[in-house]
Amino acid sequence: MKTGLTPNALTIIGFGIAVIGAVLAGFQVWIPAGLVVGFGAAFDLFDGALARATNTQSKLGAFMDSVFDRMGEAVVYVGIVAGMVSIMQLNGAVIAAAAMGAAFMVSYSRAKSESLGFSSGTGIANVGLAPREVRSVILVIGLIGAAFDIRFLIAVLGLIAILATITTFQRILFVYRQKPTNQSNPTS
């Protein structure tokens, strides 16, 4: 059955799913938020698979996938922050923001290392305790657990912040041990 959906369309749909999960988290509808975020994380696998299956892989598609993945991740954390603030869990909101910042450093360390020629392909993606897939599973568990005790989600967010920070340092060490393929000295 031909659906007419392109890999880039699936990328946009995946982002939409993340927005729905974020809205649910913002309204503290924790179990549905967790299920939608989990579905969105699983759905994210389809755009790349479709691109490979239809031989329509492109640099633009890879770029869009990465950018919309980060935007989707951000919007979910913002939804969690909004949910925490609305129930006066300000510590939880700060920890959610810290988890988002730490998660973004994992992605940034990969992107920057690849752009500078330190690693290519999926090499650095396999480095560290908490790549995106692991963080997504942990977050889904935390969101579902929040329905029973909000402190569970706060603890899970703290765990994500810690694991993502460790992962960033593991990636820094991985890059430090390599010689760049391009010896120029660009600044950030």
C-alpha positions as CSV (number, residue, x, y, z in Angstrom):
1,M,0.0,0.0,0.0
2,K,1.5,3.3,-1.1
3,T,0.9,6.1,1.4
4,G,2.7,8.9,-0.4
5,L,4.5,9.9,2.8
6,T,8.1,10.9,2.4
7,P,10.8,10.5,5.0
8,N,10.8,14.3,5.6
9,A,7.0,14.1,6.1
10,L,7.5,11.4,8.7
11,T,10.1,13.6,10.4
12,I,7.5,16.4,10.7
13,I,4.8,14.0,11.9
14,G,7.3,12.8,14.6
15,F,7.8,16.3,15.8
16,G,4.0,16.8,16.0
17,I,3.8,13.7,18.2
18,A,6.4,15.2,20.5
19,V,4.4,18.4,20.7
20,I,1.3,16.4,21.7
21,G,3.4,14.6,24.4
22,A,4.7,18.0,25.6
23,V,1.1,19.4,25.9
24,L,0.0,16.3,27.8
25,A,3.0,16.7,30.2
26,G,2.2,20.4,30.6
27,F,-1.3,19.4,31.8
28,Q,0.2,16.7,34.1
29,V,-1.6,13.9,32.2
30,W,1.5,11.9,32.9
31,I,0.6,8.4,31.7
32,P,-0.7,9.5,28.3
33,A,2.3,11.9,28.1
34,G,4.6,9.0,28.6
35,L,2.9,6.8,26.1
36,V,2.8,9.5,23.5
37,V,6.5,10.4,24.1
38,G,7.4,6.7,23.8
39,F,5.4,6.3,20.6
40,G,7.1,9.4,19.2
41,A,10.5,8.0,20.1
42,A,9.7,4.7,18.4
43,F,8.1,6.6,15.4
44,D,11.3,8.5,15.0
45,L,12.9,5.3,13.7
46,F,10.7,5.2,10.6
47,D,11.9,8.3,8.7
48,G,15.4,7.0,8.3
49,A,14.2,3.5,7.6
50,L,11.8,4.8,4.9
51,A,14.6,6.9,3.4
52,R,16.9,3.8,3.2
53,A,14.1,1.5,1.9
54,T,13.1,4.0,-0.9
55,N,16.7,5.0,-1.6
56,T,15.8,8.7,-0.9
57,Q,18.5,9.4,1.7
58,S,19.8,12.9,1.5
59,K,21.9,15.4,3.4
60,L,18.8,17.6,3.7
61,G,16.8,14.7,5.1
62,A,19.5,13.9,7.6
63,F,19.7,17.6,8.6
64,M,16.0,17.9,9.1
65,D,15.8,14.6,11.1
66,S,18.5,15.9,13.5
67,V,17.0,19.4,13.9
68,F,13.5,18.2,14.4
69,D,14.7,15.5,16.8
70,R,16.3,18.2,18.9
71,M,13.2,20.4,18.7
72,G,11.0,17.5,19.7
73,E,13.2,16.7,22.6
74,A,13.2,20.3,23.7
75,V,9.5,20.7,23.5
76,V,8.9,17.6,25.6
77,Y,11.2,19.0,28.3
78,V,9.5,22.4,28.1
79,G,6.2,20.6,28.6
80,I,7.5,18.9,31.7
81,V,8.8,22.2,33.0
82,A,5.4,23.8,32.5
83,G,3.7,20.8,34.2
84,M,6.1,21.1,37.2
85,V,5.6,24.9,37.5
86,S,1.9,24.6,37.4
87,I,1.9,22.2,40.4
88,M,4.5,24.4,42.2
89,Q,7.3,21.8,41.8
90,L,9.9,24.4,41.1
91,N,12.8,22.1,42.0
92,G,11.4,19.6,39.5
93,A,11.2,22.4,36.9
94,V,14.9,23.3,37.4
95,I,15.9,19.6,37.3
96,A,13.9,19.1,34.1
97,A,15.7,22.1,32.6
98,A,19.0,20.7,33.7
99,A,18.1,17.3,32.1
100,M,17.3,19.1,28.8
101,G,20.6,21.1,28.9
102,A,22.6,17.9,29.6
103,A,20.8,16.0,26.9
104,F,21.6,18.7,24.4
105,M,25.2,18.6,25.2
106,V,25.3,14.9,24.3
107,S,23.9,15.8,20.8
108,Y,26.1,18.8,20.5
109,S,29.3,17.0,21.4
110,R,28.6,14.5,18.6
111,A,27.7,17.1,16.0
112,K,30.7,19.3,16.8
113,S,33.2,16.4,16.8
114,E,31.9,15.2,13.5
115,S,32.0,18.7,12.0
116,L,35.7,19.0,13.1
117,G,36.6,15.6,11.6
118,F,37.2,13.8,14.9
119,S,34.7,11.1,14.2
120,S,32.5,10.2,11.3
121,G,29.4,8.1,10.8
122,T,27.9,6.5,13.8
123,G,31.3,6.1,15.7
124,I,30.7,8.7,18.4
125,A,26.9,7.9,18.5
126,N,27.9,4.7,20.2
127,V,30.0,6.4,22.9
128,G,28.5,6.9,26.3
129,L,26.0,5.6,28.8
130,A,23.0,7.6,27.7
131,P,22.6,8.3,24.0
132,R,19.2,9.6,22.9
133,E,17.5,6.2,22.8
134,V,18.4,5.4,26.4
135,R,17.4,8.8,27.6
136,S,14.0,8.4,25.8
137,V,13.3,5.1,27.5
138,I,14.2,6.5,30.9
139,L,12.1,9.6,30.3
140,V,9.0,7.5,29.3
141,I,9.4,5.5,32.5
142,G,9.6,8.7,34.5
143,L,6.6,10.2,32.9
144,I,4.4,7.2,33.5
145,G,5.7,6.9,37.1
146,A,4.8,10.5,37.7
147,A,1.2,9.5,37.7
148,F,1.8,7.7,41.0
149,D,4.4,10.0,42.5
150,I,5.8,13.2,41.0
151,R,9.0,12.7,43.0
152,F,9.7,9.6,40.8
153,L,9.7,11.8,37.6
154,I,11.9,14.4,39.4
155,A,14.4,11.6,40.3
156,V,14.4,10.3,36.8
157,L,15.0,13.7,35.4
158,G,18.0,14.0,37.8
159,L,19.2,10.6,36.6
160,I,19.0,11.8,33.0
161,A,20.9,15.0,33.8
162,I,23.7,12.9,35.5
163,L,23.8,10.2,32.8
164,A,23.8,12.8,29.9
165,T,26.6,14.7,31.6
166,I,28.7,11.6,32.0
167,T,28.0,10.7,28.3
168,T,29.1,14.2,27.3
169,F,32.4,13.7,29.2
170,Q,32.8,10.2,27.7
171,R,32.5,11.8,24.3
172,I,34.9,14.5,25.1
173,L,37.4,11.9,26.2
174,F,36.7,9.9,23.0
175,V,37.5,13.0,20.9
176,Y,40.5,13.9,23.0
177,R,42.1,10.5,22.3
178,Q,41.8,11.0,18.5
179,K,43.7,13.0,16.0
180,P,41.4,15.1,13.8
181,T,41.2,14.3,10.1
182,N,41.4,18.1,9.4
183,Q,44.2,19.9,11.2
184,S,42.7,23.4,10.9
185,N,41.9,25.3,14.1
186,P,38.4,26.6,13.9
187,T,36.9,28.4,16.8
188,S,33.4,27.9,18.3
